């Protein structure tokens, strides 16, 4: 593939914007009602303790659910079923370890059985 420098520059800018938007989205999504992310009472450490776990889960969710875009239709079903079961387990028991391990185990079983 032979591309010119202008085309390479445009692609680089578009990818930089996409990466930046993916990184900033969780912070915008999980900010408080007042529009402020960190409060002056708790300080930075309190902010990090409060916001990092949901941000990490959001990034991991988007990363794992982006895979079906490039896979065959037969591989989409195990991914979506495992994601739904993971969310259901987490809502039911509110235990991150149970939901992560349960969803991962189910995905592995479905992957071996269905594909």
Secondary structure, DSSP 8 states (H G I E B T S, - for coil): ----HHHHHHHHHHHHHHHHHHHHHHHHHT--TTS-SS-TTTHHHHHHHHHHHHHHHHHHHHHHHTGGGGS-HHHHHHHHHHHHHHHHHHHHH--HHHHHHHHHHHHHHHHHHH-
